[in-house]
Each structure stands twice: as C-alpha cells, then as structure tokens.
Amino acid sequence: MIPMLNSLTKSSARCDLTPREIVEKLDAFIVGQELAKRSVAVAIRNRWRRQQLDAAMREEVAPKNILMSGPTGVGKTEIARRLARLTGAPFIKVEATKYTEVGYYGRDVESMVRELLDNSITLIRQQERIKIADQAAIAVEDALLDMLVSPPPLAGLDADGEQADVESQYQRTREKMRAMLLAGELDQRTVEITTQQKTAPVMIGGMGMEGLDMDLQGMLDKMMPKSSQQREATVEKARETLLEQKCDELLDDDKVHSLAIDLAENMGIIFLDEMDKVIGSQGKSADVSRQGVQRDLLPIVEGTTVQTKYGYVRTDHILFIAAGAFHATKPSDLMPELQGRFPIRVELDNLSSDDFRRILTEPKNSLTKQYVSLLATEGVELVFTEDAILALAEYAFEVNQRTQNIGARRLHTILERVLDELSFEASEIKLGRVEINRVYVFERLQNVVDDEDLSNYIL
C-alpha cells in the first residue's frame, strides 16, 4: 500500500506544471493535435492560477470549458486519459449517451457530479493515509509483536524482584523480535489475525433511483452486527491486512468528506465524451430525451448545487471538457445556451500517413513497442524495419480513406492482421530474431486491402 501512496504524492505535486510542461508530457503519448493540447494545458494551468488569488476574486473566476470536435480515433479521449494521470485533481470521464432526461428511464446528469466526488474522496483518503502511515505502521508492528511474543505469566511470582526479572527478559525478547520483524526475517512465520467481514454492497436500480442519495449502505453497516473471522496468515500478509484496518480506524471520515467536497468543487474535471450523440435529428422519437439531456446539462455546466450523501457540491468551478466526432452534426446544433458554456472550441485534425508513422514509433507506449515487449516474453526478438513502419502507416491511411475512418484505431487491426501468424506460433517455436519488413507486411495485407469487401470486414 505504501508504494501506491508515494505515487499519489508524486502525482499531486504535478498540479503546478506550466502549460509548456503539460504539452511536453502529452507529447510523450499523443502525436500531433497541438491546438487541443495547448487549450487543455492552459485550462489546467488556470486552475492553479485561480488558487493563488484572494478569496473574493477566486469566487468570480469561472473555468473556461472546452469543446473538442474531430473524427474518432484522433486523440480526444487519449488526451483526457493522459490528463487524468498528469493532474492530481479529481477527474472522471463519462459518456453523454448514458444520461437521459429526468423522468425517463436511465441515469440523470447529476450522477456525474456524485461520481466526481467519489473520485475526490478516494484521492483524499489516499493523501490522508500518507500522513498517518507512520503512526499506523507502529501500531501494526506492536500488534504483530503481541502475536509473536506472548506476555509472561506473572501470577505466582512472590518477590517483586522476580517479577522485574521476568518483565525485563520479556522486553529484551520483544526488542530482539522487533529487530527481526523490521529486517523481514519473520515474514514467513504464521500468525492468527482477526478480520472484519464487510456487509455486501446493496444494489438499488430503477428509474429515478439515482436521485436517492440516502446512505443505505452506511445505515445497514450500523444496524447489522459486525462479523469477525479468525484466520491464519503469514506475517507479511498479516501486516498488509492490519495496516489497512488501522488506517481505516485512524481516518476521520467527516474530515475526508469535507476536504473531498472542497477539492471536487475547486479542482474537479469532468470529461464529457460523445457529446454529439445528444443532438437530435429530424423525425426521431428519442430526440425528446436527447434535447432533455442538453437542458439538464445546462445548469450543471453553468453552476448549480448537487445534493450527495456526503454533502452539497457546487459545480460553479468544475472544469468541463466535452468532445464528440460531430460526423452528421456540428457543434452549432447544440442548444445555444449550452454552446455558450463552452467558450473554447478546438477542432482536431484528421490523421495523415506521416501521423500514423509517428504514432507507431514516437510515443512511449507505441503499438510496435508493445508487441516487441509481448513477444519478448516468448523469446522472440521482434524488429520492425523503417520500410515496414512506412508500409503499415500507408495501409492504415489507405484503408481509412476507402472505408470508415476510425483514426489511429485502424493501426490495431492492421498490426493484429500482420502479426497474427507470428503471435500464434511464438509460444511453440523458438523463433529467435524476427524482422518485420515491407515485404512481410505486403504479403499479409495486400490481398485484403485490394478486396474492398474483405477490407470492410477484416480491417
């Protein structure tokens, strides 16, 4: 658990990155789309700038929400995913299509704020655990020593001197065991621990149930008797379990919830994907609900107060980043009032053949590097030549132009097709070094690309 907490500390420290630094971090994973990166970077930096203002001015500065439009597979969602890891702020990504107008069957838009608060509570709990980690570790260490070293029976000892000698010997033994425990020498010894059985979560569904924010789970936990279970575990496993229990005991839930609400209100980011799908079209009965979703989104984005089981959350300063392909529609088809709540518009570019080449080679997690690592586990040294990379990029671009344009996701289907035979046989045949060149790519793709029907179904 401690490594996870340390990683959170490093993540939280990144909140003060400059726009240029944020763009550089995004460049490591996303090719092109400089305008979108710059807009997002400035919006994130403005969150930090607002926190430096005095209270009166801070209340007046509203976030500049962003609307990103562009074809599928060009990096809209990936920017959001990477942004979540760069900022130590509460962040959720939701699809606008999940929501329906109040009164219709489905989720209401306020549930996204509740999800954001849940994310914020998780962040705060982890941050608070860092502060109490040392205190909890000492308590767990003493608890383990109590299990490993039984206290001496003092009954029957007449003289005070005898009791003092026994007590002194017990303390010496305990300190020796403490040194061994800290050195990890007792990790495989077995101890008996008591664990609390948690009540199974209560699932409530149905129309309108999203609005019922009663803490039924908490009520049941208080009403139902606590059930405990004795089980044996190694010292190593017992330390993890006891540390988890001790941290939960030491955490002040009211303080966590208060800090989490403040963090969500001032630093929270909601990424609204598939925004174009809530735009109605002529003659469709579902348009009533779609337009209703837009109307329900309006007060959330503009600024309102949402009731949750942890308290009231204001959305005035939550940053909203919306995205959509807008193939059959355009951003101006949204309700005028909602359009005005997204003052920054960014149009992402279509991917060229050169962009595909860069996507295959430049990012830290590029597909070619992933396949090299995967097949290395089977003893295969996979090598992509420069002409093979160019061929893959050209085929991906060509298929996107001739069939449906799915952006960079086309590379997944292309590479799977090229490496299908190799992936199947790698575990049985020790192939050693395998070079993927232009001829290799041509032999496995050309026939499929030439046949338009096959391209539609396979690639």
Stockholm file with secondary structure:
# STOCKHOLM 1.0

chainA/1-459         MIPMLNSLTKSSARCDLTPREIVEKLDAFIVGQELAKRSVAVAIRNRWRRQQLDAAMREEVAPKNILMSGPTGVGKTEIARRLARLTGAPFIKVEATKYTEVGYYGRDVESMVRELLDNSITLIRQQERIKIADQAAIAVEDALLDMLVSPPPLAGLDADGEQADVESQYQRTREKMRAMLLAGELDQRTVEITTQQKTAPVMIGGMGMEGLDMDLQGMLDKMMPKSSQQREATVEKARETLLEQKCDELLDDDKVHSLAIDLAENMGIIFLDEMDKVIGSQGKSADVSRQGVQRDLLPIVEGTTVQTKYGYVRTDHILFIAAGAFHATKPSDLMPELQGRFPIRVELDNLSSDDFRRILTEPKNSLTKQYVSLLATEGVELVFTEDAILALAEYAFEVNQRTQNIGARRLHTILERVLDELSFEASEIKLGRVEINRVYVFERLQNVVDDEDLSNYIL
#=GR chainA/1-459 SS CHHHHHHHHHHHGGGGCCHHHHHHHHHTTCCSCHHHHHHHHHHHHHHHHHHTSCHHHHHHCCCCCEEEECCTTSSHHHHHHHHHHHCCSCEEEEEGGGBCCTTSSSBCTTHHHHHHHHHHHHHHHHHHHHHHHHHHHHHHHHHHHHHHSCCCCCTTCCSHHHHHHHHHHHHHHHHHHHHHHHTTTTTTSEEEEEEEECCCCCCCCSTTGGGCCCCHHHHHHHHSCCEEEEEEEEHHHHHHHHHHHHHHHHCCHHHHHHHHHHHHHHHCEEEEECGGGGSCCTTCTTHHHHHHHHHHHHHHHHCCEEEETTEEEECTTCEEEEEECCSSSCGGGSCHHHHTTCCEEEECCCCCHHHHHHHHHSSTTCHHHHHHHHHHTTTCEEEECHHHHHHHHHHHHHHHHHSCCCGGGHHHHHHHHHHHHHHHHTTTSCCCEEEECHHHHHHHHHHHHHSHHHHHHHC
#=GC SS_cons         CHHHHHHHHHHHGGGGCCHHHHHHHHHTTCCSCHHHHHHHHHHHHHHHHHHTSCHHHHHHCCCCCEEEECCTTSSHHHHHHHHHHHCCSCEEEEEGGGBCCTTSSSBCTTHHHHHHHHHHHHHHHHHHHHHHHHHHHHHHHHHHHHHHSCCCCCTTCCSHHHHHHHHHHHHHHHHHHHHHHHTTTTTTSEEEEEEEECCCCCCCCSTTGGGCCCCHHHHHHHHSCCEEEEEEEEHHHHHHHHHHHHHHHHCCHHHHHHHHHHHHHHHCEEEEECGGGGSCCTTCTTHHHHHHHHHHHHHHHHCCEEEETTEEEECTTCEEEEEECCSSSCGGGSCHHHHTTCCEEEECCCCCHHHHHHHHHSSTTCHHHHHHHHHHTTTCEEEECHHHHHHHHHHHHHHHHHSCCCGGGHHHHHHHHHHHHHHHHTTTSCCCEEEECHHHHHHHHHHHHHSHHHHHHHC
//
